[in-house]
Amino acid sequence: MDISMVRVPGGVVDLRDDRRGARWRVEVAPFLLGRYPVTVGLHRAVARDPSGGSTGDAVPVTNVSWLDAVDVCNRLSELSGLEAVYSRDARSGEVACDRAAGGYRLPTEAEWQYACKAGSTGYRYGEIDDIAWYAGNSGDRAHDVGGKAPNAWGLHDMLGNVWEWCWDLYDEEVYGSYRIFRGGSWAERERGCGATVRRRSHPTFAIDDLGFRLARTVP
């Protein structure tokens, strides 16, 4: 299996939640992040119950829930001889994360935003039509990964094409188990495709413009 990963250098990122008026700074350790979102082809190769919503192997996989994405990360770790990052309680179904494990995982929200911006300071790392498939140019569908220009660190499709699940809870007190996804999609209007846009849904939620990207902790 060919999984192209980019080494993201460590640094700091400023996050914000406009709904609550909250802002906070997070230190990000160096980590590995997939050059592209997980594709239908890779998903078919590793998933026990493959889906994807498309027949093109190079299109980002969609219609995968957060729980599906966690399972694929563990399955890929197993097939690659790496220690699984996630475990699930048999009774409660709660997922625990061992960040010290060397296997595949979802990026945290801080990692995702930090990697997306790649040292840039604006809402996007380039002109939207150059870097993203969104409602204004997608033709109402997802496109093969890598078709738009990457950011400064060589990461493609960080904005547009498909939303991407992150590890983090959105707001446990208000939304319970809802998880965060980032990045915009082929169905999203221009203003919704930006490095700081935050969305959330239940971990069982799946739709045709939501996928995920692989990360790994650097030993």
N, C-alpha and C positions, 0 to 999 in steps of 0.2 A: 504494500500500500504506500503510495506516494503522498506524504503529508508535508507540505512546505510550511515551515515555521520561521518566523522572524524573531530574532532576539531583541526585545525591547529594553532599553537602558532604564535604570532606576531614576527616580525623580519625585516631584511633588505635583499634585493636581488639586485644583480648587473645585469643589462640587457645590451644587445649590439645589434647593427644593423651593421653587417659587410659590407653590401652594401654601407652604408653611412659613415662607420668608426666611428659611434657614440657609446658612452657608457654612462650609467646613473644609478644612484642608486635610489631605491624606497623603502620606508618604508611600510611594510605590517602589517595591523592590524589583530588580531586574527579573523578567520572566519571558517565556516564549508564547507567541500568539500566532495562530494560523494566518498565512498570507491571504487566504480567501475564506469565506464562509464554507461550512461543510456542504459538500455537493451531494446531489442525488446519487451519483456513482459511488462515492465513499460510503454513504449511508446504506446503500444496498449491500455493500461488501461486508458491513459489520453488524447491522441491526438484525435482531432475531425476528422481527416482524416488519420488514421494510415497507416504507410508504414514500411519500415525497410530493405528491401532487403534480409531478411532471415526469416525462419520459426521457428528457435530455440529461445525460450523465453529468454535464458540466454546469447545470443550473443549480442554484442553491436549493438544498432540501427545505421544504416547508411542511405545514401541517404536522409539526412536531411540538409536543408540549414541553414544558420545562422538565417534567419527570422523564419524558422520552429522551431528552438531550442528556440528562444525567446518566441514564442507562446506557446510551451510546458511548459516552465518555468511558464508563467502566468496561464496557465490552471491548472497546478499542485498546484500552490499557491491557486487558487480559490477552488479547491477540498479539500485542507488541511486547509481552513479557515485562510489563511495568506494574508497579503496585497501584491498585485501585485507590482513587481519591475518596470516593463516596461509599457510604454504607447506609442502609435503610432499616429502621426498626420494624421488626416483623409485625408488631401489634399496632403501633401508632402510624406507621408509614413515614415517620419523620426522617428526613435525610440529613446525615452528618457529613462534614467535610474535613478530611485530614490534609491540610495544606502542605504538610511535610512529605507526603507521598509523592512519588515521581511520575504518576500517571497523568492521563489527560483529564481536563476539567473545564468548566466554564470560567471565563474571566470574571473578576469582580467588577462592579460598576466603576470603581476608581481606575482599575487597570484599563477597562474598555475606553473610558473617556481620555485618559492620558495617552493611550496608544493612538486613538483616533486623531487627536490634535497634533501629535508628532512634533511638538515644539512650536506649532503655530499658535496665534493668539486670537484669531477671529472665530466667528460662528462656524465656518467651514474651512477646510484646508486648501480650497481651490474654488474655481468657478463651478457652479453646480452641474452644468451640462457636460463639463469635462470629467467630473469625478463620480457622478451618481446617476442611476436609473431611478426616476421618480415619476409622478403622475404626468408631468409635462413632457416627457420624452420616452416613456417606457412602452407605449402601445398597449397598456393594460396587461402586462405580463412581466414575469421575472426573466432575466437574461443570464447567459453564461457568465461565470465569474471571470474577473480580470479584463473585462471589456472596456473599462474606464480607467483613467489615470490613477496611480496609487498616491498615497500621501508620502511625505518625506522619508518615512521609514520602510517604504515598500509594501504597505498594506493596502489591498484593493477592497473596494465595496464596503468600506467602513460606514459610508453614508449611502442611503438608497439601496435598491435591489431588494433586500429583505431586512426586516427588523432582526435583532439578535438578542437572545436570552442572556442575561447575566446571572450570577450566583445570588445576588443580594435580595433580601426582603425589601419591599417598598416602604411600608410603614406598618409594622406589626400591630401597633395599638389600634389603628383605624381599619386596616385592610387585612389583618390576619396573615395568612400564608402567601399573599400575592407577591409575585416576583417581578423584578425589573427587566424590561427590554429596551434596547437602544438602537439608534442609527437611522430610522426612516425606512421607506420601502418603495417599491415600484408603484404602489397605490397611494402614496402619501404626497400631499401638496408640497411645494417648494419650501414653505416656511417650517414644515415639520421635519425636514431633513437637516439636522444640525448636531454638532458635537455635544451640546448640553441638553438636548431634548430627552425627557424621561417619560416612559410609559410603563404600565404595569398590568398584570392579569393573574388569574388563578393558575397555579402550576399544572393544572390539567388542561388549560386552554390551548387550542391549536387552530391555526388559520393559514390561509394560502399566501400570506406575505410575511410570515414569521419563521425564522430559522435560528441558527446558532453558529458560533465559531469556537474552535478549540484553543485552549491555553494549557501551559504546563509551568510548574514552578521550577526555577533554575536552582540546582543543588548548591 
